[in-house]
Amino acid sequence: MTKNDYPQLAEMGIEHPLQIERYQVNSISNYDVLRVIYERGKDSFLPSTRTYKFPRVQTKAAIGKDKKSVQPVLETHPELKKALDELEHLFAKKECKECVADTVLEELQALEDEIAMRNEYIRDLVRQLGAK
């Protein structure tokens, strides 16, 4: 799972979406507040919650039977909608056992690639020292 899988969450600074345990959305005045709760280890210095505030967007909506009168309405911010879509997709993926297995295999492959890259880098450093 990469940042490209969840671009809105990445833009919000969420770098480890798999650590999200749950989330809440509340409306306060003209704002929607998204609270993300993480599952962190007891020794983690990372925050266990993060809060994001999105202003509601004012648009005009037709009302009445004939829809001739127009009235201003407050709607959810588009970025919040995208974030909620990504969170729903993330949680659906977490609940699907096959998806979880695929994610674990992807993470394992990423780890193996990282180890291979670091191994090659260290070998190059040793070669630069003149050892073989």
Secondary structure, DSSP 8 states (H G I E B T S, - for coil): --GGGSHHHHHTT---GGGEEEEEEEEETTEEEEEEEE---TT--S-SEEEEEEE-EEEEEEESSS--EEEEEEE--HHHHHHHHHHHHHHHHHH-HHHHHHHHHHHHHHHHHHHHHHHHHHHHHHHHTT--
